[in-house]
Amino acid sequence: MKKKERKWLILSIVTKNVATYVNEKGINISKMSRDTDIPYNALYTSLCDEERERPLRADELLAVCSYLEVDPRKFVTEEQV
């Protein structure tokens, strides 16, 4: 697997795990968008779209994790990578 494909795969896995966490906790995406300055459409597409075609970018992931007060490493395990 090429390095770029691996990076995309890891970000996809992490995004799905963040989406699950956000859904389970009932986090308001609109408020998260305002508080993190990440456009609502980007968050919605990444975290709420059933297709999950858009992984969070690294900077978005860090901003979301900071907002959630959760270590980004929580969202991926060695088995998933």
C-alpha positions in Angstrom: 0.0 0.0 0.0 1.3 3.4 -1.0 2.0 6.0 1.8 -0.7 8.3 0.5 -3.3 5.5 0.5 -2.3 4.4 4.0 -2.7 8.0 5.3 -6.1 8.3 3.7 -7.1 4.9 5.2 -6.0 5.9 8.7 -7.8 9.2 8.5 -10.9 7.4 7.3 -10.8 5.0 10.2 -10.2 7.8 12.7 -13.0 9.9 11.2 -15.5 7.0 11.5 -14.4 6.5 15.1 -14.8 10.2 15.9 -18.2 10.2 14.2 -19.3 7.3 16.4 -18.1 9.1 19.5 -19.8 12.3 18.5 -23.0 10.5 17.8 -23.0 8.5 21.0 -22.3 11.6 23.1 -25.0 13.7 21.3 -22.5 16.4 20.4 -24.1 19.3 18.4 -22.2 19.6 15.1 -23.4 23.2 14.6 -21.9 24.3 18.0 -18.7 22.4 17.3 -18.4 24.2 14.0 -18.8 27.6 15.6 -16.4 26.8 18.4 -13.7 25.2 16.2 -14.0 27.5 13.2 -14.4 24.4 11.0 -17.1 25.0 8.4 -20.3 23.2 9.2 -20.5 21.5 5.8 -17.0 20.0 6.3 -17.9 18.6 9.8 -21.3 17.3 8.6 -19.9 15.6 5.5 -17.1 14.0 7.6 -19.1 13.1 10.7 -22.7 12.7 9.7 -22.9 11.7 6.1 -23.7 8.0 5.9 -21.3 7.6 3.0 -18.4 9.1 5.0 -16.6 10.0 1.8 -14.7 12.9 3.4 -12.1 12.1 6.2 -11.3 14.8 8.6 -8.1 16.6 7.7 -5.3 16.4 10.3 -5.9 20.0 11.4 -9.6 19.5 11.7 -9.1 16.3 13.7 -6.8 18.1 16.1 -9.3 20.9 16.5 -12.2 18.5 17.0 -10.2 16.5 19.6 -9.3 19.7 21.4 -13.0 20.7 21.4 -14.0 17.2 22.7 -11.1 17.2 25.2 -10.1 13.8 24.0 -6.6 12.6 23.0 -6.6 11.9 19.2 -5.0 8.5 19.8 -8.2 7.4 21.4 -9.8 7.1 18.0 -7.4 4.6 16.5 -5.9 1.3 17.6 -3.0 -0.7 16.2 -5.4 -3.4 15.1 -7.3 -0.9 12.9 -4.1 0.3 11.2 
